[in-house]
Amino acid sequence: MGGAGRSVDAVQLQDCLRLFTEKEQLGEDDLWYCPKCKDHVAAFKKFDLWTVPDVLIIHLKRFEYISGQYFMAREKIESLVSFPIQNLDLREFTANSGGSTGGAGQQFDLFAVSEHMGTQHGGHYTA
């Protein structure tokens, strides 16, 4: 994904969900205090969806922070996100489904979209 003014390709919603649920090691600035060894360690974190609700709302992060020499700059992510209009299947991302072929209640149809057009300093929302 790229920031404002950069040419980017479309990203699939499923790829965003895969990245969200991927195992990640914490960095030097995010060390976790381990109560067993009484030390700060670069632990791993992982998000899982245990179950999904009847109505699913997905909010995508649309800003990225760019490190400068003296400050952090924030830019809007302009990547287009492609998503299925019908049958968004979340079985792959739901921990207790086991990726089974069943999965009633784990498929969603798109109902609405709210989109921001503009920059981080101004613009308009459309629905």
N, C-alpha and C positions, 0 to 999 in steps of 0.2 A: 504494500500500500504506500502511496506517496502523498506528500503534502500539497498544499495549494500551488497551482500553476504547473504541476508536473504531469506528464502524460502517463496514464496508467490504464491497465486492462481491467475488465470486470473481474470481481472476486465472487465466488460462489458462497452463499450463506452456509452451506454445509462445511466448507473449508474454514470459515470463521468459527463455527461450532467445534470443529476438530482442534483448532488452535486453542480455544478456550478450555477444552477438557484435556489438553496435553500436559504431561508431567513436566514440571519446571523446577530447576534448582535455583534457590535464592542466591542473590549476589552478595558481595561484601558489605553493601549498604543495607541489606535486609536480613541480617543474620538472626536466627531463631535461638532462644535460650532453651537449652535442653535441661529439664529438671533432673534427669538421671545422672548425666556426666557433669552437671553444673558448669556448662560452658556454652558460649555462643557458637553455633555451627551453621554451615551453609546447607540447610536442610532442603528437602524437596517438598513441593506443594502440588496438589492436583485437585481440580474441581470435578465433581461428578453430578449428574442429574440423577437423583434417586427415583423420582416419579415426575410426571408432567401434569400440569393442571388441565382443567377442562378448556380454559381460555388461556392461550399462551401469548405473552407480550415480550417481544425481543427488542432491546434497546442497544443499538450499536454505538460504540465509542467512535467519535468522528474527529478527534483531535490527537495529535502526537506532539511530544515535547522534543525539541532539538537543542542539544547542549551547545552553548556558545562559550567563548572564552570567559566572559564575565556574567552571563545570565543564561536562563533557560527560555527559549522562544517556543511559543505554541503555534502550531499551524493546523489548519483544517485538513482532514483527509478527504480527498476528492474522489476516491475510488468508487466506481459503480459497484453495487452489490446486487448480484442476480439471485433470485429466489423463486422457488416454485409457487405458482398460484394455487395449485391443488396438490394435496397429498405430500406435504412436507413430512417426511418420515424421520422420527427422532429415536427409533429403536437402537440405532448405533450409539447414541449418546446417553441412553438411559441405563444406569448401572444394573437395575434389577430386572431388565428385560432379557439379558443374556444374548441380545441380538437375534432373538427368536423370530420366526416368521409370523407369529400371532400378532400381538401388539395393538389390539383395539384400544383406542384412546391415545395412541402415540403418533397419530397422523393428523395433520392440521391443514386446513384450507385458509388461504389468505383472506382476511376480512377487511383490513384497512391499512393504509400507510400514511405516515406523517413524514414529510421531507422538508429539510431546510435548504433553501437556495440562497446563496450569498457567501459572505465571508464570516469569520469569527467575530467581526465587529458590527455586523449588521446583515440584514436580509429578510427573507419572508419564509414562513412555513406554509406548506400546502398539504391538504389531506385528500 
